[in-house]
Structures are given as structure tokens and as C-alpha cells.
Amino acid sequence: MSSEKVMDMTKGPVLSQMTRFALPVLFGMLCQRIYNFADTYIVGRFLGDEALAAVSISGSATYMLFSVMMGVTTGVSVVISQYYGAQQEGEIRRTFVAGAYVAAGVTLLITIGGMLTTEPLLRLLQTSEALLPAAGVYLFVIYAGSAATMLYNFSAAVLRALGNSVVPLVFLIVSSVLNVFLDVVLVVWIPMGTAGAAFATVLSQMISGILCMAYAFKILPFLRVPRKEWKPDIYLVGQVLRYGIPTGLQMSIISISDMTLQAVINTYGTAMIVAYGVCVKVEGLGFQLGDAIGSALGTFAGQNVGASNFTRVRRGVRSAYLMNLVSYGIFCPIVFVFARPIMEAFTRTPEAIALGVEYMKVFAVFFIAGGILVVYHNILRASGDVAVTVLMGVSEVVTRIGCAFLLPGLFGHWGLWFVSPITWVCAAFVGGVRYYSGVWETRAVKEQEKRFRQEKDVCLKRKSQN
């Protein structure tokens, strides 16, 4: 495998490797945020605050979709990165096939389930009758196009597991530019309302996914699996699910707590919904920093766990701490100082602007805790200690739901602004205790020994079948 197409992270300078990997991932995530902001800006400017509130409400529901997909693709990425670290090309190819089957099955379930439950889900979120039609059509289109979202995330996960974070970025930039153009066409020129914004997102993701997968097949010959080999390996399907299900579960239960907070927000009226919706976009932008660093750490740790180099894994975690400190040392002061201009870019409503400025200044102070939380999620997941990441997710759910109902009663709407920061701190504490206990390393060694035994049995079985 050419070093230009993939990156072997089991040797070489740790910080520079992780930075080189993280930067394209970050830029790619920023591109995603650009077209999310484009949806928000164009809908708010041309369709008004009610349409903007409808899209914001739908955003909480679509996070459930993305959490399940991210779980599946993370499972594929972890297994492939470990096999790459162990230099087992044949297993990489078989994992690719197994992951494709899992991804297709999950996409089918999400598409059908999402389309059938759109209205009940929005009612569960206490969406008002005035906002229900616009939110419903937006969410329905997003669910209907979930295959496009999965295609990009799956192909990008495969490339990133092999150390290539640049190519997914290139195609995502193309997709982002196209999404902004389609937003203008389908919302402004052709007045399709919130459905137009949703169609623009789905079409741009589809093109991005097709291009990314086509590239993977072209430059990585070992992924060109002959038709006769397109049979799911049950063991590898199990491995993908072993990492993917806990990750998807962890992210899904977090999304449930997010939707609970959104439901509480929805009871405060349109101005509060708009303010929270814009702030969530900015919050999501900030998390792109942590997610990019976490993605780099996840691939780095996965490859080095596969190579049984745990000292290097710990060096990767220390590098991730430093990267978070630098990143949020720049981002958080900017958000704190420019909170009002940011809000004014999306809405003209004075009440919404004032509420949004309050929340931005609160979460900007605590954002570093969110970044460290992502570090622990990725190191524990990549080392095979996936059960504790679910526990971290449960701690987030309990904390967020409890605070969402308790704090507003004590401090009014100001209490809502501290729900997420307290949640980040508590979950990061759980992850930190687990990481520094060293249990993850012991578990990784045992899992490797178990995997080698199982792989030996599988190889013997394959030979007997041939």
C-alpha cells in the first residue's frame, strides 16, 4: 500500500502525524458545518423565524440518524485500523465487505423507521402545531435520503482508518459548495420551503459519497473485491457490530438526552427555539475541533493497538490533550467576544439575539471539557474498551435530563444554559477515571489474544471449505 494513499501511524513522530491527520478531518467537518450554516442562514433570511425554528427542531431528531450511522462506520473504522496496524491486508478487504453489508442493513432500517415515525417523533419533542408541517417535511426528506449520508460516512471511515484523511476532505468541499448553490436554487429561486433545504443537503451528500467511494476503489486495488467474494464473513460482521453497536448506542442515548433538552426548550417559545438552534450550530462547530482530534486519536490508537504498541498509544493521548488546549484556547475566546454578531447574522429578533448571546458566553467557558470528553471516547473505543463508552453515554443522559428539569426550576431559563457544560464535565470525569485506571490496556491485550485465536479458527474453517 502506497504511503501517499494511506498513513502508517505505528511509527514516526506522534504529534505531527496526528496533526497532519486531524487538519483535513477538521476542514472536512467545517465544510459540513458550512452547509449546515447555509441551511440555517438561507432559511432564516428567506423563510423567516418560524421556518428556522422548524429546521432547528428537526436538527435534534436527525442527530439520532447520524448517531446510529456513526456507530456503524466507527465499528468499520476501528476494525480496519487494527488490521492495518497488524499488516493484514486480506482481513482489511473482508472487513470492508462485512461493513458494507452492515451499513446497508442499518440504512434500510433507518430509512423505513424514520419515515414512518417522523410526525410522532416531532410531537414527542412538543413541536407546536404551527411548526409541525415545516419540521415534518424537512425531517422526512432527510430520513428518505439517509442512504446518501451513510455512503459518504462509510467510504470516508474506510479511508481514514487507513490514514487517508485528505481525500474525504476534497470531495466534501465539492459537496459543500454544491449544497450552498442548491440551497439558493431550491429555497430562494424555486420556493420549496424547508423541503428545499433538506433536498439540497441530501443531494450534496450523495454526490460526495459517490465520489469518495469511486476514489477508494480506483486507488486502493485491494478494495476491489471480486463478485464471488462479496459474501459477509460472519466473524467480521460480528467484529464490526461489536464496536459499532456500543458506539451507536452511546451516541443514540446521548441524542435522546439532547432531544429531551430540545423538548424543554420548545416550551419557551419561538425566540428561545431560534436562539438555541443557532447556538447549537456554533456549539457543533466547536465540537468539530474535538471530533477532528478524536478522529486522529482513534485511528492512531487503533493502528497502534493492532501493533501492540501501548506506550505509543499513551503518547497519542498526551498529544491529543495538547491539541485540544491549543484549539479551544483560540476558539472559545472568539465565540465569547463575538457572540452578538454571530447571533445577528442569523436572526433579527432582539429577544432571540439576547438569549443566544447568554448561552454562547456560558458554553464557551466550558468547551475544553467537551474536547477532553471526545479524547476519552476515542481512546477507549479504539482499544476495545467499548462498554465503558456506553456508561459514559448513560452518565450524559442522566446528567442532561436531570439538569434539564432541575436547573430551570431553580434558576429560570439561565439554568438551561448550564445543562450541557455540566454534562460534559461529568462524562469526561467517568472517562478519565477509566483511562487512568489502565483497565483499557489490559482489556486490549486480552481482546487481541482472543481475536488471534478466533482468526486462526476462522482461517482453518475457510481452508476446510475450500
Secondary structure, 3 states (H helix, E strand, C coil): CCCCCCCCCCCCCHHHHHHHHHHHHHHHHHHHHHHHHHHHHHHHHHHCHHHHHHHHHHHHHHHHHHHHHHHHHHHHHHHHHHHHHCCCHHHHHHHHHHHHHHHHHHHHHHHHHHHHCHHHHHHHCCCCCCCHHHHHHHHHHHHHCHHHHHHHHHHHHHHHHCCCCHHHHHHHHHHHHHHHHHHHHHHHHCCCCHHHHHHHHHHHHHHHHHHHHHHHHHHCHHHCCCHHHCCCCHHHHHHHHHHHHHHHHHHHHHHHHHHHHHHHHHCCCHHHHHHHHHHHHHHHHHHHHHHHHHHHHHHHHHHHHHCCCHHHHHHHHHHHHHHHHHHHHHHHHHHHHCHHHHHHCCCCCHHHHHHHHHHHHHHHHHHHHHHHHHHHHHHHHHCCCHHHHHHHHHHHHHHHHHHHHHHHHHHCCHHHHCHHHHHHHHHHHHHHHHHHHCHHHHHHHHHHHHHHHHHHHHHHHHHHHC
